[in-house]
Amino acid sequence: MKYIFTLIIIFFVSVSYSQRKVNYKQLEAKNGTMYVIGETKPYTGKCFTKYESGKIGMGGSYVDGKMDGDWIWWYENGQKKRYTQYKNGAKNGKSIYWYKNGIKKSEIIYDNNRNIRQISYNKKGDKVSNPSMNKFR
């Protein structure tokens, strides 16, 4: 009976932490890991920001203080601004950017923060050439 009671307590504690949601302003970075201000354990749970208007600006999740899973940013007009997949704090997977008018700006595939492939578009949605590093040298 004591064993079952312990399992129930562990379940409810884990569910309450997995449902935790904080405003980004409540977090602080220590050596590249995010913590709720005043806490000593790296933050695990959902995170968000809001514009002064109350509209959501960004949302995603942290696991052990690192960005993990799908993160989305919005313009204040409600249009998606950016979508990025993270794993253990690194961009890993697809990252999509949009112009304010809703047209896709770029799509990048990352592998552990390394840009593997990128496609860019102009404000009309036409595919454009990606800038080459040679242009910046």
Helices and strands as residue ranges (DSSP letters): H 2-18, E 21-23, G 24-26, E 27-30, E 33-36, E 45-50, E 56-63, E 66-74, E 80-87, E 90-98, E 104-111, E 114-121, E 127-128, G 133-136
